[in-house]
Amino acid sequence: MTNSSPSIYDELTQAMQAGGVDQALDKLAAHLKGAHQYHDLFDVRLMQARRKAGQPIIWTKTMEDLPEPARTQVEDASLDACREVGKGLLAVGRIREAWMYLRPTGEKAFVARELEALVQEDESLAEDVIDIALNEGVNPRLGFKLMLESYGLCNCVTTYDSSMHQRPKADRVAVVGLLVEFIHDELLTNVRDDIARQQGTQPAETTLADLVRDREWLFENDNYHTDATHLQAIVRFAIVLDDPALIRKVLDLCAYGKHLSTSYQFPGRSPFNDVYQHHELYFRALLGEKVDEALAYFKEQAEAAAEEQDKAPVEVYLSLLARTGRTAEAMDATAKMLPPGKRQTDLAPTLQELAQASGDYDRLAKLSRDRGDLLAFAAALTSAK
């Protein structure tokens, strides 16, 4: 213990004389909690747990050295202590220390909410919140929001490309939605201001597609209104989005991007070789537009890639089949184009996910048997039952 007033020693002595060990430890815990001495409070909670389990209060060995069932009892109590101490540290803004205790409890949703509230009350905590929210995966959207405000879009795009692709899809969707909103708003403002400056009046149009239509002079002399590498990267990230409103904004970004000078339209990776045109084709299909045309193009790219064992175009095609309601075709194409045991990203659903979505476990059983996938066959057999 540290920073304790002399009187607490007398109070502990009196508590011990009046009520014994338990009362003394309760008194100590209350004092430490009131003084925000949370690390010491954690140790006291373990002392109490060992006493309750019939073990020595002073324990110089590891948790693993405790005999059962005391070990399990103390481990359970330590999680409760982690919650108590972690929440106490959060309440006083000691975010990094709090997460050290709260990480083993698995209460990410609680911490995510608390981080949002804390940074609203005290902006000086932003750096610590970014670290926990983003780097620890507690609340990636909040982390990126604060990063946008503090460091700008360039850092956000670089961070996303380097660290987010392996994160859960829900996290990526939340972050990409934020980035799409940000760059779309920024670009809309910049284009409208440029038109007003050159024409003398604010334009009436409200979308990028309408603003740039018949105004090629906006792009003369390689002019642009946002960093082209950021724009292209965010359009690329956006493939995970499902929200129609956000997809329409991405289509608006594509409409702008197609007008950029060829100097700022960088080559893409198959199947999005022409970044803006081919992403536009994909996203329009998600909205029910030109679906057959999109499926034909992405199927051609997938078949060519399958021969070269490049699974990225294959997964794009499979994802489009599934997302446009062609579940049976998606199952057949998955069985044909992705050999069993071939790991997928989470862009395209697995055979088992497709079967679960459609309820077609008979098809899953047949395809699994044909391709020697025993695990999928067992899943089909048991799920159908």
Residue pairs with C-beta under 8 A, 6 or more apart in sequence:
1 32
1 37
1 40
2 37
2 40
3 35
3 37
4 31
4 35
8 28
8 31
11 27
11 31
12 24
12 27
12 28
15 23
15 24
15 26
15 27
16 23
16 24
21 51
21 57
22 48
22 51
25 44
25 47
25 48
25 51
28 44
29 41
29 44
29 45
29 48
32 38
32 40
32 41
32 44
33 41
33 88
36 88
36 92
38 85
38 88
38 89
38 94
38 97
38 101
39 85
39 97
41 81
41 84
41 85
41 88
42 81
42 82
42 85
42 101
45 77
45 78
45 80
45 81
45 84
45 85
46 59
46 74
46 77
46 78
46 81
47 57
47 58
48 77
49 73
49 74
49 77
49 78
49 81
50 56
50 57
50 59
50 66
50 70
50 74
51 57
52 73
52 77
53 66
53 69
53 70
53 73
53 74
54 70
55 66
55 67
55 70
55 74
59 66
63 71
63 74
63 75
63 78
64 71
66 74
79 104
79 105
81 101
82 101
82 102
82 104
82 105
83 101
83 102
83 105
83 107
85 101
86 98
86 99
86 100
86 101
86 102
86 105
87 98
87 102
88 98
89 95
89 97
89 98
89 101
90 98
90 102
90 111
90 114
90 118
93 118
93 122
93 125
95 115
95 118
95 125
95 128
95 129
95 131
95 132
96 128
96 131
96 132
98 111
99 111
99 132
99 136
99 138
102 110
102 111
103 136
108 137
108 138
108 139
111 132
111 138
111 139
112 133
112 138
112 139
112 142
115 129
115 132
115 133
115 138
115 139
115 142
116 139
116 142
118 125
118 129
119 125
119 126
119 129
119 142
119 146
126 146
126 149
126 150
127 150
129 142
129 143
129 146
130 143
130 146
130 147
130 150
132 138
133 139
133 140
133 142
133 143
133 146
134 140
134 143
134 144
134 147
134 159
135 143
137 167
137 171
140 164
140 167
140 171
140 174
140 175
141 171
141 174
141 175
141 177
141 178
144 156
144 159
144 160
144 175
144 178
144 179
145 178
147 155
147 156
147 159
148 156
148 178
148 182
153 179
153 182
153 183
153 186
153 227
153 230
154 227
154 230
156 179
157 179
157 229
157 230
157 233
157 234
160 175
160 176
160 179
160 233
160 237
161 233
164 171
164 172
164 175
165 172
169 240
169 346
172 237
172 240
173 240
173 241
173 242
176 234
176 237
176 238
176 240
176 241
177 241
177 243
177 246
179 234
179 237
180 234
180 238
180 241
180 246
180 249
180 250
180 253
181 246
181 249
183 226
183 230
183 231
183 234
183 253
184 208
184 249
184 252
184 253
186 226
187 208
187 225
187 226
187 231
187 253
187 256
188 207
188 208
188 211
190 225
190 226
191 208
191 211
191 212
191 218
191 225
191 256
192 202
192 203
192 211
194 218
194 225
195 202
195 203
195 211
195 215
195 218
196 202
196 203
198 217
203 211
205 211
207 252
207 255
208 252
208 253
208 255
208 256
209 251
209 252
209 255
209 256
212 218
212 219
212 255
212 256
212 259
216 259
218 225
218 259
219 259
219 260
219 261
222 261
222 263
222 264
223 261
224 260
224 261
224 264
225 256
228 257
228 260
228 264
228 265
228 266
229 266
231 253
231 256
231 257
232 257
232 265
232 266
232 268
232 275
232 276
234 253
235 250
235 253
235 254
235 257
235 275
235 276
235 279
236 268
236 272
236 275
236 279
238 246
238 247
238 250
238 279
238 283
239 279
239 282
239 316
239 319
239 347
240 347
241 247
241 250
242 286
242 323
244 286
244 287
247 283
247 286
247 287
248 287
250 279
250 283
251 280
251 283
251 284
251 287
254 276
254 277
254 279
254 280
254 283
255 276
255 280
257 265
257 275
257 276
258 265
258 276
258 277
258 280
265 274
265 275
265 276
266 275
267 273
267 275
268 274
268 275
268 278
269 312
270 301
270 305
270 310
270 312
270 313
271 278
271 297
271 298
271 301
271 302
271 305
271 312
271 313
271 316
271 317
272 278
272 279
272 282
272 316
278 297
281 290
281 293
281 294
281 297
281 298
282 294
282 298
282 316
282 320
284 290
284 294
285 291
285 293
285 294
285 295
285 320
285 324
286 320
286 323
286 324
288 324
291 324
294 320
295 317
295 320
295 321
295 324
295 326
298 313
298 316
298 317
298 320
299 317
299 333
301 313
301 316
301 317
302 313
302 314
302 316
302 317
302 318
302 333
302 337
303 337
304 313
305 311
305 312
305 313
305 314
306 314
306 337
311 338
311 342
311 344
314 337
314 338
314 348
315 344
315 345
315 347
315 348
316 347
316 348
317 333
317 337
318 330
318 333
318 334
318 337
318 338
318 348
318 349
319 347
319 348
319 349
321 327
321 329
321 330
321 333
322 330
322 348
322 349
322 354
322 357
327 354
327 357
327 358
327 360
328 358
328 360
328 363
330 348
330 349
330 354
331 351
331 354
331 355
331 358
331 360
331 363
331 364
331 367
332 367
334 348
334 350
334 351
334 354
335 351
335 367
335 370
335 371
338 344
339 371
340 371
340 372
340 373
340 376
341 373
344 350
349 357
351 364
351 367
351 368
351 373
351 376
352 364
352 376
352 379
352 380
354 360
354 364
355 361
355 363
355 364
355 379
355 380
355 383
356 383
361 380
361 381
361 383
361 384
362 380
362 384
364 376
364 377
364 379
364 380
364 383
365 377
365 380
365 381
365 384
367 373
367 376
368 374
368 376
368 377
368 379
368 380
369 377
